[in-house]
Amino acid sequence: RFNLQDSVYLIGERSDIMRILPAADIYVSSSHWEGMSVAVLEAMAAGLPVIATHVGDAQWVLAEQTGILIEPRIPQEISHAIMKLLDNKPLRLQYGQMARKRIETEYNLDRWCDRMLELYAKANPKIRFAHA
């Protein structure tokens, strides 16, 4: 109806998303509610700028210059954010590079494990963990 068939692809459920993500220009998460979005983390790891609704942990995951946070249930904000990134390729590429760097430094396996151990230690100070 809108003649978008040459530029928008609805590919359905896939099990090979990490192979497909690099072909995208932008990742949009329009959730109305969510906890920690693994899909957003995967998109950032693929070097994509992210547009995400301000729900769950998105505000902490999307640091400045990795993407755009928008309010949920306001489609006009999504379209404005998409157009902002589509109209500005240098900004889009910069956000994507910063997103990937953020995942590499803040969400790598060692950092993630350290955070979990810190959380457990706070929950029970009697437990001592040796860092491997």
PEGI-V759000 format. One record per residue. N is the residue number from 1. RES is the residue in three letters. PHI is phi as a letter, one per 30 degrees, with the letter a starting at -180 (* if undefined). OMEGA is omega in degrees with one decimal (* if undefined). BURIAL is 1 if it has 9 or more other ideal C-beta (glycine too) atoms within 8 Angstrom, else 0. Layout:
BEGIN
N	RES	PHI	OMEGA	BURIAL
N	RES	PHI	OMEGA	BURIAL
END
This chain:
BEGIN
1	ARG	*	-179.3	0
2	PHE	c	179.6	0
3	ASN	h	179.9	0
4	LEU	c	-172.8	0
5	GLN	e	178.9	0
6	ASP	c	-177.0	0
7	SER	b	178.9	0
8	VAL	b	-178.8	0
9	TYR	b	174.3	0
10	LEU	c	-168.8	0
11	ILE	c	177.5	0
12	GLY	i	-178.6	0
13	GLU	d	-178.9	0
14	ARG	b	175.7	0
15	SER	c	-177.7	0
16	ASP	c	-172.2	0
17	ILE	d	-178.8	1
18	MET	d	175.3	0
19	ARG	d	-175.1	0
20	ILE	d	-175.0	1
21	LEU	e	-178.9	1
22	PRO	d	178.1	0
23	ALA	d	-178.1	0
24	ALA	d	176.3	1
25	ASP	c	-174.7	0
26	ILE	b	172.3	1
27	TYR	c	179.7	1
28	VAL	c	173.9	1
29	SER	c	-175.2	1
30	SER	c	-177.7	0
31	SER	e	173.8	1
32	HIS	d	174.0	0
33	TRP	a	-178.2	0
34	GLU	a	172.4	1
35	GLY	c	174.9	0
36	MET	d	-177.1	0
37	SER	d	176.4	1
38	VAL	d	179.2	0
39	ALA	d	177.0	1
40	VAL	d	178.0	1
41	LEU	d	179.0	1
42	GLU	d	178.7	1
43	ALA	d	178.4	1
44	MET	d	178.6	1
45	ALA	d	178.2	1
46	ALA	d	177.9	1
47	GLY	i	-179.8	1
48	LEU	c	169.5	1
49	PRO	d	-174.5	1
50	VAL	c	168.1	1
51	ILE	c	-176.9	1
52	ALA	b	176.0	1
53	THR	d	-177.2	1
54	HIS	d	178.9	1
55	VAL	b	176.6	1
56	GLY	h	-176.7	1
57	ASP	c	-177.1	1
58	ALA	e	-177.6	1
59	GLN	d	179.1	0
60	TRP	c	-179.0	0
61	VAL	d	-178.7	1
62	LEU	d	175.3	1
63	ALA	d	178.0	0
64	GLU	e	175.8	0
65	GLN	i	171.0	0
66	THR	c	-179.1	1
67	GLY	l	-175.9	1
68	ILE	b	174.3	1
69	LEU	c	178.7	1
70	ILE	b	178.2	1
71	GLU	d	178.7	0
72	PRO	d	175.0	1
73	ARG	i	175.3	0
74	ILE	b	-175.1	0
75	PRO	e	-179.9	0
76	GLN	d	177.7	0
77	GLU	d	177.4	1
78	ILE	d	-177.5	1
79	SER	d	177.9	0
80	HIS	d	179.5	0
81	ALA	d	177.8	1
82	ILE	d	-179.2	1
83	MET	d	178.2	0
84	LYS	e	-178.7	1
85	LEU	d	178.3	1
86	LEU	d	-179.0	1
87	ASP	d	-175.7	0
88	ASN	b	-177.0	0
89	LYS	e	178.2	0
90	PRO	e	178.0	0
91	LEU	d	178.6	1
92	ARG	e	179.7	1
93	LEU	d	178.4	0
94	GLN	d	178.4	1
95	TYR	d	179.1	1
96	GLY	d	178.3	1
97	GLN	d	179.2	1
98	MET	d	178.1	1
99	ALA	d	179.5	1
100	ARG	d	179.2	1
101	LYS	d	179.1	0
102	ARG	d	177.9	1
103	ILE	d	-178.9	1
104	GLU	d	-176.5	1
105	THR	c	-173.5	0
106	GLU	c	-175.1	0
107	TYR	b	175.7	1
108	ASN	d	-173.6	1
109	LEU	e	-179.4	0
110	ASP	d	-179.5	0
111	ARG	d	-180.0	1
112	TRP	d	179.7	1
113	CYS	d	177.3	0
114	ASP	e	179.1	1
115	ARG	d	179.2	0
116	MET	d	178.7	0
117	LEU	d	176.7	1
118	GLU	d	179.6	0
119	LEU	d	178.6	0
120	TYR	d	179.6	1
121	ALA	d	176.9	1
122	LYS	d	-179.2	0
123	ALA	d	-179.9	0
124	ASN	b	-176.7	0
125	PRO	d	179.4	0
126	LYS	d	-179.5	0
127	ILE	d	178.2	0
128	ARG	c	178.5	0
129	PHE	c	173.8	0
130	ALA	c	179.6	0
131	HIS	d	-176.7	0
132	ALA	d	*	0
END
